[in-house]
């Protein structure tokens, strides 16, 4: 049976009666156009797994092949049934690998493996360690699948590398962390052992209700919830990490293990990455790892803390969601072991700020993105942090996150935006993203559409550049745009402290009519956004470059700081590009844009393909 998500579902017995080619053909039909190597992998690997399941006497159980998860990954196989000894619904994640060899781990990687693609050409490629891969899938199911969460279904993992002989390689050196889970991994020659293991796990009776329960479950998945700050301080895990996040997290955890050793000294860790790559997930997990080792932070003499530069809206949102207000950097108390600084690109007066911070803490983790700096006074670039560490003799390590994690759907969207903005891309890009990108001709039509989304339970917001004066009174519609089809009028979002969190949550429909700006966008995320693209940023086709008009900008602090600085034209243009990049990357499902300038609209639509 095919599913709309591309997975293929059948009983083990039916699959056992099929050839590898027949199985692969069914998967190709459901998947679309897989690569030739992927097709061959199905053709070769799945029959070997099915034969083992048949030997285990599990022909009546259901096997889901290429099960799609919202994090953008596919689980090779999921076996569904009932636990033999527990009587509970049981979900077994099976990772299949055709690897025959891996490269020596000379670089000391802890969660990735270099596999051989071609001995003749000496080609190797980095892949996630198979044990880590299944751990990630399992954690994701336990935390985000509605019918698995809270222990409703047991989740187990197995890895089957049917061409691989040297099992020891997978658990030696830097991979020793996976040693306790060695019993879950089976390699060439261990087929009978795997069959016996599976026979001991599952009842052989079919359980259609378990299959239905698993396949009809829904996922709750988005950006790391701000309520997770309280969770991690109470030693509860936050979101499932993936790919490059895992490797960075292992490095951080290794440092935390050494925190109280006499020779530890001072350490700065810079974690960089564009929107949606999960920097906050890694940062909060560092706090979780600390609390796991040393106890809940508020009970520990040293303690850890989650901090921000001056960012009032984000601070209020985090406090409202978690009940734990983050500290501002200038108010971090002394005697801390670990300080995690989110939105660190917004730090001003970096030298004095970081000097003060390292007088209060031994380990500082900064989460930053050079291209989210939106004021000339913000100094938190990766290079600036490295220079500070070098000048002060502080040990420093930099890690970059690249893979998009935001709801698993952004795909190439952010990198495409970067090509559009910073590379001055002129030719159409091949979009690889499920995020909906839509252009509107009439602002009031878009407004009605956003209200319909809000009525359907979506988390929706209007955003605009700071190109209208701000009266700080939501009764006054500061944003007024004349259109042939009828004027568009909206107030800016509320300023009173007690309203900021309620505006973010969107608990009343009237909050959707209050437009956010760049300062109430950074660090936040929504399902859908409407964005006004004004003519402070235009594409000039004659010179094939972006042009800015600061006279259209009503942010007096921004403009004054630029005019009193020695900033080059290129630096100023980049700040405006950064502003639009932030505004356009707040949504995880759909971004709806209205353009003031027609040439800009045509250029953006051509390059971004919408």
C-alpha positions as CSV (number, residue, x, y, z in Angstrom):
1,X,0.0,0.0,0.0
2,X,1.4,3.4,-1.0
3,X,0.8,6.5,1.1
4,X,0.7,10.1,0.0
5,X,3.9,10.8,2.0
6,X,5.8,8.4,-0.3
7,X,6.2,5.5,2.2
8,X,5.2,1.9,1.2
9,X,3.3,-0.3,3.6
10,X,2.9,-4.1,3.5
11,X,3.1,-7.2,5.6
12,X,6.4,-9.0,5.9
13,X,4.9,-12.1,4.3
14,X,3.7,-10.2,1.2
15,X,7.1,-8.6,0.8
16,X,8.8,-11.9,1.3
17,X,6.9,-13.2,-1.8
18,X,8.2,-10.3,-3.9
19,X,11.5,-9.9,-5.7
20,X,13.8,-7.0,-4.8
21,X,12.9,-5.4,-8.2
22,X,9.2,-5.6,-7.4
23,X,9.7,-3.9,-4.0
24,X,11.9,-1.2,-5.5
25,X,9.4,-0.6,-8.3
26,X,6.6,-0.1,-5.8
27,X,8.8,2.4,-3.9
28,X,9.8,4.2,-7.0
29,X,6.1,4.6,-7.9
30,X,5.4,6.1,-4.5
31,X,8.5,8.2,-4.2
32,X,8.5,9.8,-7.6
33,X,12.0,9.9,-9.2
34,X,14.6,8.4,-6.9
35,X,18.2,8.3,-8.0
36,X,19.5,5.1,-9.6
37,X,21.7,4.4,-6.5
38,X,18.7,4.7,-4.2
39,X,16.7,2.3,-6.4
40,X,19.5,-0.2,-6.3
41,X,19.7,0.2,-2.5
42,X,16.1,-0.7,-2.2
43,X,16.4,-3.6,-4.6
44,X,19.4,-5.1,-2.7
45,X,18.9,-4.2,1.0
46,X,15.1,-4.6,1.6
47,X,14.9,-8.3,0.6
48,X,17.8,-9.1,3.0
49,X,15.9,-7.4,5.8
50,X,12.6,-9.1,4.9
51,X,14.3,-12.5,4.8
52,X,15.6,-11.9,8.4
53,X,12.1,-10.9,9.5
54,X,10.7,-14.1,7.9
55,X,13.2,-16.2,9.7
56,X,12.1,-14.5,12.9
57,X,8.5,-15.7,12.2
58,X,7.1,-12.2,11.9
59,X,5.4,-12.6,8.5
60,X,2.1,-11.3,9.8
61,X,3.5,-8.0,11.1
62,X,3.4,-4.7,9.1
63,X,6.5,-3.1,7.7
64,X,6.5,0.6,6.7
65,X,9.3,1.4,4.1
66,X,10.7,4.9,3.6
67,X,8.6,6.4,6.4
68,X,8.5,10.2,6.1
69,X,9.0,12.3,9.1
70,X,8.3,16.1,9.3
71,X,12.0,16.7,10.0
72,X,12.6,16.0,6.3
73,X,14.1,12.6,6.8
74,X,13.0,9.1,5.9
75,X,13.3,6.1,8.1
76,X,14.4,3.1,6.1
77,X,11.9,0.7,7.8
78,X,9.5,0.7,10.7
79,X,8.2,-2.6,12.0
80,X,4.9,-2.4,13.9
81,X,3.4,-4.9,16.3
82,X,3.1,-5.7,20.0
83,X,5.9,-6.2,22.5
84,X,6.2,-9.9,23.3
85,X,6.8,-9.4,27.0
86,X,5.2,-6.0,27.5
87,X,2.0,-6.3,25.6
88,X,2.4,-2.7,24.6
89,X,2.3,-1.3,21.0
90,X,5.9,-1.5,19.7
91,X,7.6,0.6,17.0
92,X,10.9,-0.7,15.8
93,X,13.1,1.7,13.8
94,X,15.4,-0.1,11.5
95,X,18.3,1.7,9.7
96,X,19.6,-0.2,6.7
97,X,23.2,0.4,5.5
98,X,24.9,-1.1,2.4
99,X,28.3,0.2,3.7
100,X,31.2,-2.2,3.1
101,X,33.9,0.1,4.5
102,X,34.5,3.3,6.4
103,X,37.5,5.5,6.6
104,X,39.7,5.7,9.7
105,X,38.3,8.4,12.0
106,X,41.6,10.4,12.1
107,X,39.7,13.7,12.6
108,X,38.1,12.5,15.9
109,X,34.5,13.0,14.7
110,X,32.1,11.8,17.4
111,X,28.8,11.4,15.5
112,X,29.7,11.2,11.8
113,X,31.3,8.5,9.7
114,X,33.3,8.8,6.5
115,X,32.0,6.1,4.2
116,X,33.7,4.8,1.0
117,X,31.7,5.7,-2.1
118,X,34.4,4.5,-4.6
119,X,37.7,2.7,-3.7
120,X,38.9,3.2,-7.3
121,X,38.4,7.0,-7.1
122,X,39.2,7.2,-3.3
123,X,35.9,9.0,-2.8
124,X,34.5,9.2,0.8
125,X,31.5,11.1,2.2
126,X,30.4,12.1,5.7
127,X,27.3,10.4,7.0
128,X,25.7,10.3,10.4
129,X,26.7,7.4,12.6
130,X,23.9,4.7,12.2
131,X,23.3,4.5,16.0
132,X,23.0,8.3,16.2
133,X,20.7,8.3,13.3
134,X,18.2,5.9,14.9
135,X,18.6,7.7,18.3
136,X,17.5,10.9,16.6
137,X,14.6,9.3,14.8
138,X,13.4,7.7,18.1
139,X,13.7,10.9,20.1
140,X,11.8,12.7,17.4
141,X,9.0,10.2,17.5
142,X,8.8,10.2,21.3
143,X,8.7,14.0,21.5
144,X,6.6,15.0,18.5
145,X,4.4,12.0,17.4
146,X,1.0,12.4,19.0
147,X,0.4,8.7,19.4
148,X,3.9,7.8,20.5
149,X,4.5,10.7,23.0
150,X,4.1,10.2,26.7
151,X,5.0,6.4,26.4
152,X,1.8,5.4,24.5
153,X,3.9,3.3,22.2
154,X,7.3,1.8,22.9
155,X,10.1,2.8,20.5
156,X,13.1,0.6,19.9
157,X,16.0,0.9,17.4
158,X,18.1,-1.5,15.4
159,X,20.8,-0.9,12.8
160,X,21.5,-3.6,10.1
161,X,24.7,-3.2,8.0
162,X,24.5,-6.3,6.0
163,X,27.6,-5.8,3.9
164,X,29.8,-4.5,6.8
165,X,32.3,-6.9,8.5
166,X,34.4,-4.9,11.0
167,X,31.8,-4.1,13.6
168,X,34.5,-2.9,16.0
169,X,35.2,0.1,13.9
170,X,31.8,1.5,14.7
171,X,32.4,1.6,18.5
172,X,36.1,2.4,18.9
173,X,37.9,5.7,19.4
174,X,35.6,8.7,19.3
175,X,32.6,6.4,18.7
176,X,32.9,4.8,22.2
177,X,29.8,6.8,23.3
178,X,27.8,4.4,21.3
179,X,29.3,1.3,22.9
180,X,26.4,0.7,25.4
181,X,24.1,0.4,22.3
182,X,26.3,-2.1,20.4
183,X,23.7,-4.8,21.0
184,X,21.4,-2.9,18.7
185,X,23.8,-3.1,15.7
186,X,24.1,-6.1,13.4
187,X,26.6,-6.6,10.7
188,X,27.4,-9.2,8.0
189,X,27.2,-12.8,9.3
190,X,24.9,-11.8,12.2
191,X,21.6,-12.3,10.4
192,X,20.6,-15.3,12.7
193,X,21.3,-13.2,15.8
194,X,19.2,-10.4,14.5
195,X,16.3,-12.8,13.7
196,X,16.5,-14.2,17.2
197,X,16.6,-10.6,18.7
198,X,13.5,-9.6,16.7
199,X,11.7,-12.9,17.7
200,X,12.3,-12.0,21.3
201,X,11.0,-8.4,20.9
202,X,7.7,-9.0,19.0
203,X,4.6,-11.1,19.3
204,X,4.0,-12.8,16.0
205,X,0.3,-11.9,16.0
206,X,-0.7,-9.1,13.6
207,X,-1.9,-5.9,15.4
208,X,-3.8,-3.7,12.9
209,X,-4.8,-1.3,15.7
210,X,-1.1,-0.6,16.3
211,X,-0.5,0.1,12.6
212,X,-3.5,2.4,12.6
213,X,-2.4,4.2,15.8
214,X,1.1,4.8,14.4
215,X,0.1,5.9,10.8
216,X,-2.7,8.2,11.9
217,X,-0.7,10.1,14.5
218,X,0.0,13.7,14.0
219,X,3.2,15.7,14.6
220,X,3.7,18.8,16.6
221,X,7.0,20.2,15.3
222,X,8.3,23.7,14.9
223,X,11.1,25.8,16.2
224,X,12.3,25.1,19.8
225,X,9.5,26.3,22.1
226,X,10.5,29.1,24.4
227,X,8.8,27.2,27.2
228,X,11.7,24.8,26.9
229,X,13.9,27.1,28.9
230,X,12.0,26.0,32.0
231,X,12.2,22.4,30.9
232,X,15.9,22.3,30.5
233,X,16.5,24.1,33.8
234,X,14.5,21.2,35.3
235,X,16.7,18.6,33.6
236,X,14.1,17.8,30.9
237,X,15.3,17.5,27.3
238,X,14.4,19.9,24.6
239,X,13.9,19.2,20.8
240,X,15.4,16.4,18.8
241,X,18.7,17.4,17.3
242,X,19.8,16.5,13.8
243,X,22.9,16.2,11.7
244,X,25.4,19.1,12.3
245,X,23.6,20.0,15.6
246,X,24.5,16.6,17.0
247,X,28.2,17.0,16.4
248,X,28.2,20.5,17.9
249,X,26.3,19.3,20.9
250,X,28.8,16.5,21.6
251,X,31.6,19.1,21.6
252,X,29.7,21.3,24.1
253,X,28.9,18.3,26.3
254,X,32.6,17.3,26.3
255,X,33.5,20.8,27.5
256,X,30.8,20.8,30.2
257,X,32.2,17.5,31.5
258,X,35.5,19.3,32.1
259,X,34.0,22.5,33.5
260,X,35.0,21.9,37.1
261,X,38.5,20.6,36.5
262,X,41.3,22.8,37.8
263,X,42.9,23.3,34.4
264,X,39.6,24.3,32.6
265,X,40.3,28.0,32.3
266,X,38.1,30.3,30.1
267,X,36.3,29.0,27.0
268,X,34.3,30.7,24.3
269,X,32.2,28.6,21.8
270,X,30.8,30.4,18.8
271,X,27.9,28.7,17.1
272,X,26.9,30.3,13.8
273,X,24.1,29.6,11.4
274,X,21.3,31.2,9.4
275,X,17.7,31.3,10.5
276,X,16.2,27.9,11.0
277,X,19.3,25.9,11.6
278,X,18.6,25.3,15.3
279,X,21.1,27.4,17.2
280,X,18.7,27.9,20.0
281,X,18.0,24.1,20.2
282,X,21.8,23.6,20.7
283,X,22.1,26.4,23.2
284,X,19.2,25.2,25.3
285,X,20.5,21.6,25.1
286,X,23.8,22.9,26.6
287,X,21.9,24.2,29.6
288,X,20.1,20.8,29.8
289,X,23.5,19.0,29.7
290,X,24.8,21.2,32.4
291,X,21.8,20.6,34.6
292,X,22.0,16.9,34.0
293,X,25.6,16.9,35.3
294,X,25.5,19.4,38.1
295,X,21.8,19.6,39.1
296,X,19.1,22.1,38.4
297,X,20.7,25.5,37.9
298,X,18.8,27.3,40.7
299,X,20.1,24.7,43.2
300,X,23.7,24.8,42.1
301,X,26.3,27.2,43.5
302,X,27.8,27.9,40.1
303,X,24.9,27.5,37.8
304,X,24.2,28.4,34.2
305,X,22.1,31.0,32.6
306,X,20.4,31.8,29.3
307,X,21.0,35.5,28.4
308,X,20.2,38.0,25.7
309,X,21.6,41.3,24.5
310,X,19.0,44.1,24.9
311,X,16.0,42.6,23.1
312,X,12.8,43.5,24.9
313,X,10.2,41.8,22.7
314,X,12.1,38.5,22.6
315,X,12.8,38.6,26.4
316,X,9.1,39.2,27.1
317,X,8.1,36.4,24.8
318,X,10.5,33.9,26.4
319,X,9.4,35.0,29.9
320,X,5.7,34.7,28.9
321,X,6.2,31.3,27.4
322,X,8.5,29.7,30.0
323,X,7.9,31.7,33.2
324,X,11.7,32.2,33.3
325,X,12.8,35.6,32.1
326,X,16.2,35.5,30.4
327,X,18.9,37.8,31.8
328,X,20.2,40.7,29.9
329,X,24.0,40.5,29.4
330,X,24.7,43.5,31.6
331,X,22.7,41.8,34.4
332,X,24.3,38.4,34.4
333,X,25.2,37.6,38.0
334,X,28.7,36.6,39.0
335,X,29.9,33.1,39.8
336,X,28.4,31.4,36.8
337,X,29.9,28.3,35.2
338,X,28.1,28.6,31.8
339,X,26.3,31.4,30.0
340,X,24.5,30.8,26.8
341,X,23.9,34.0,24.8
342,X,21.2,33.9,22.1
343,X,21.0,36.6,19.4
344,X,24.6,37.4,20.1
345,X,25.0,39.2,16.8
346,X,23.1,42.1,18.4
347,X,25.8,42.7,21.1
348,X,27.0,46.3,21.1
349,X,30.3,47.4,22.7
350,X,31.5,43.9,22.3
351,X,34.9,44.4,24.0
352,X,33.5,45.7,27.3
353,X,30.5,43.4,27.2
354,X,32.5,40.2,26.8
355,X,35.2,41.3,29.2
356,X,32.5,41.7,31.9
357,X,30.9,38.4,30.9
358,X,34.1,36.4,31.3
359,X,34.7,38.0,34.7
360,X,31.4,36.3,35.7
361,X,31.6,33.0,33.8
362,X,34.1,30.3,32.8
363,X,32.4,29.1,29.6
364,X,30.4,31.2,27.3
365,X,28.4,29.9,24.3
366,X,27.3,32.6,21.8
367,X,24.6,31.8,19.2
368,X,25.0,34.2,16.3
369,X,24.5,35.0,12.6
370,X,26.5,37.7,10.9
371,X,23.6,38.3,8.5
372,X,21.1,39.1,11.2
373,X,23.0,42.2,12.3
374,X,20.6,45.1,11.5
375,X,22.3,48.1,13.1
376,X,25.7,49.6,12.5
377,X,26.3,49.6,16.3
378,X,25.9,45.8,16.6
379,X,29.3,44.2,16.7
380,X,28.6,40.5,17.3
381,X,30.2,39.0,14.2
382,X,32.0,35.6,14.3
383,X,35.3,37.4,13.5
384,X,34.8,39.9,16.3
385,X,34.3,37.2,18.8
386,X,37.4,35.3,17.6
387,X,39.5,38.5,17.8
388,X,38.3,39.1,21.3
389,X,39.2,35.6,22.4
390,X,42.6,35.8,20.9
391,X,43.4,39.2,22.4
392,X,42.4,37.9,25.9
393,X,44.0,34.5,25.7
394,X,40.6,32.7,25.9
395,X,40.3,29.3,24.3
396,X,37.9,29.6,21.4
397,X,36.1,27.2,19.0
398,X,33.8,28.0,16.2
399,X,31.1,25.7,14.8
400,X,28.7,26.4,11.9
401,X,25.2,25.0,11.4
402,X,24.0,24.8,7.9
403,X,21.1,22.3,7.7
404,X,17.6,23.8,7.9
405,X,15.7,22.4,10.9
406,X,12.8,24.8,11.1
407,X,9.8,22.5,10.8
408,X,12.0,20.4,8.4
409,X,10.6,22.3,5.5
410,X,12.7,25.4,4.7
411,X,15.0,23.4,2.6
412,X,17.0,25.7,0.4
413,X,14.9,28.8,1.1
414,X,17.3,30.7,3.3
415,X,20.4,29.8,1.1
416,X,18.3,30.9,-2.0
417,X,17.6,34.2,-0.2
418,X,21.3,34.7,0.5
419,X,22.1,34.2,-3.2
420,X,19.4,36.6,-4.1
421,X,20.6,39.3,-1.7
422,X,24.3,38.9,-1.2
423,X,25.4,37.1,-4.4
424,X,23.2,39.4,-6.6
425,X,21.8,36.3,-8.3
426,X,20.1,37.1,-11.6
427,X,19.2,33.6,-13.0
428,X,16.3,31.5,-11.6
429,X,17.1,29.2,-8.8
430,X,15.8,25.7,-8.5
431,X,13.7,25.9,-5.4
432,X,14.0,22.9,-3.0
433,X,11.6,23.9,-0.3
434,X,8.0,23.0,0.8
435,X,7.7,26.5,2.2
436,X,5.0,28.4,0.3
437,X,6.1,31.7,-1.3
438,X,3.4,33.8,-2.8
439,X,3.2,37.3,-4.3
440,X,0.1,39.5,-3.8
441,X,-1.2,42.4,-5.9
442,X,-3.5,43.9,-3.3
443,X,-2.7,44.3,0.3
444,X,-6.3,44.1,1.5
445,X,-6.8,40.8,-0.3
446,X,-3.7,39.5,1.5
447,X,-5.0,40.8,4.8
448,X,-8.3,38.9,4.4
449,X,-6.3,35.8,3.5
450,X,-4.1,36.1,6.6
451,X,-7.3,36.6,8.8
452,X,-8.7,33.4,7.3
453,X,-5.5,31.6,8.3
454,X,-5.8,33.0,11.8
455,X,-9.4,31.8,12.0
456,X,-8.2,28.4,11.1
457,X,-5.9,28.3,14.1
458,X,-2.7,29.4,12.5
459,X,0.0,31.6,14.1
460,X,0.1,34.5,11.8
461,X,1.7,38.0,11.7
462,X,2.1,41.1,9.5
463,X,5.6,42.5,9.1
464,X,7.0,45.6,7.5
465,X,10.2,47.6,7.3
466,X,10.5,50.6,9.6
467,X,9.4,53.0,6.9
468,X,6.5,54.7,8.7
469,X,6.6,56.9,11.8
470,X,5.6,55.1,15.0
471,X,3.1,56.9,17.2
472,X,3.3,54.2,19.9
473,X,-0.5,54.2,19.9
474,X,-2.4,51.2,18.4
475,X,-5.4,53.4,17.9
476,X,-3.5,55.4,15.2
477,X,-3.0,53.6,11.9
478,X,0.6,54.8,11.2
479,X,1.0,52.6,8.1
480,X,-1.1,54.0,5.3
481,X,-0.6,52.7,1.8
482,X,-2.7,54.0,-1.1
483,X,-4.0,51.5,-3.6
484,X,-6.3,51.8,-6.6
485,X,-8.4,49.0,-5.1
486,X,-8.7,50.7,-1.7
487,X,-6.3,52.1,0.9
488,X,-4.5,49.8,3.3
489,X,-4.2,51.0,6.9
490,X,-2.7,49.4,10.0
491,X,-1.1,50.4,13.3
492,X,2.3,49.2,14.5
493,X,2.3,46.5,17.1
494,X,1.8,47.4,20.8
495,X,4.5,48.9,22.9
496,X,3.3,48.3,26.5
497,X,5.2,45.6,28.2
498,X,2.1,43.6,29.3
499,X,0.9,43.4,25.7
500,X,4.0,42.2,23.9
501,X,3.6,38.6,24.8
502,X,-0.1,38.6,24.0
503,X,0.6,40.2,20.7
504,X,3.2,37.5,19.9
505,X,0.8,34.7,20.8
506,X,-2.0,36.4,18.8
507,X,-4.6,35.5,21.3
508,X,-7.0,38.0,19.8
509,X,-7.7,38.6,16.1
510,X,-7.0,42.4,16.6
511,X,-3.4,41.6,17.2
512,X,-3.0,40.4,13.6
513,X,-3.9,44.0,12.5
514,X,-0.9,45.4,14.5
515,X,2.1,45.2,12.2
516,X,5.5,44.1,13.5
517,X,8.8,45.6,12.5
518,X,12.4,44.3,12.5
519,X,12.8,44.8,16.3
520,X,9.8,42.6,17.0
521,X,10.8,40.0,14.5
522,X,14.3,38.8,15.5
523,X,14.3,35.5,17.2
524,X,10.6,34.8,16.7
525,X,8.8,32.4,14.5
526,X,5.3,32.0,13.1
527,X,3.3,29.6,10.9
528,X,2.6,32.3,8.2
529,X,3.7,35.9,7.6
530,X,2.6,38.7,5.4
531,X,5.5,41.0,4.5
532,X,5.4,44.5,3.0
533,X,8.4,45.1,0.7
534,X,8.8,48.9,0.5
535,X,11.0,51.0,-1.7
536,X,13.8,51.5,0.8
537,X,15.3,48.5,-0.9
538,X,15.0,48.2,-4.7
539,X,16.6,46.1,-7.4
540,X,18.1,48.2,-10.2
541,X,18.1,46.1,-13.4
542,X,20.4,48.6,-15.2
543,X,23.3,48.2,-12.8
544,X,22.3,44.7,-11.6
545,X,22.5,45.6,-8.0
546,X,20.5,46.5,-4.9
547,X,19.8,50.2,-4.2
548,X,18.7,51.6,-0.8
549,X,17.0,54.8,0.0
550,X,17.6,55.8,3.7
551,X,15.2,58.8,3.2
552,X,12.4,56.2,3.3
553,X,13.6,54.8,6.7
554,X,11.8,56.3,9.7
555,X,14.1,54.5,12.3
556,X,15.9,57.6,13.5
557,X,18.3,55.6,15.8
558,X,19.3,53.4,12.8
559,X,19.8,56.4,10.4
560,X,21.5,58.6,13.0
561,X,24.0,55.9,13.9
562,X,24.9,55.3,10.2
563,X,25.4,59.0,9.5
564,X,27.7,59.4,12.5
565,X,29.7,56.3,11.6
566,X,32.4,55.7,9.0
567,X,30.4,52.9,7.4
568,X,30.9,52.3,3.7
569,X,28.0,52.2,1.2
570,X,28.4,48.4,1.0
571,X,28.1,48.0,4.8
572,X,24.9,50.1,4.8
573,X,23.4,48.2,2.0
574,X,24.2,44.9,3.8
575,X,22.3,46.1,6.9
576,X,19.2,46.8,4.9
577,X,19.5,43.4,3.1
578,X,19.9,41.8,6.5
579,X,16.7,43.5,7.7
580,X,14.7,42.1,4.8
581,X,16.3,38.7,5.3
582,X,15.1,38.6,8.9
583,X,11.6,39.7,7.9
584,X,11.4,37.1,5.2
585,X,12.5,34.2,7.4
586,X,10.1,34.3,10.3
587,X,7.6,31.8,8.8
588,X,7.8,28.0,8.7
589,X,4.8,27.3,6.4
590,X,4.2,30.3,4.1
591,X,5.5,33.8,3.3
592,X,3.2,36.2,1.5
593,X,4.8,39.4,0.0
594,X,3.4,42.6,-1.4
595,X,6.0,44.7,-3.3
596,X,5.9,48.5,-3.6
597,X,8.4,48.5,-6.6
598,X,7.4,46.5,-9.7
599,X,10.9,45.9,-11.0
600,X,12.0,44.5,-7.6
601,X,8.9,42.3,-7.6
602,X,9.7,40.9,-11.0
603,X,13.4,40.3,-10.1
604,X,12.6,38.5,-6.9
605,X,9.9,36.4,-8.4
606,X,12.2,35.4,-11.3
607,X,15.1,34.4,-9.1
608,X,13.1,32.7,-6.3
609,X,10.7,31.0,-8.7
610,X,7.3,32.0,-7.4
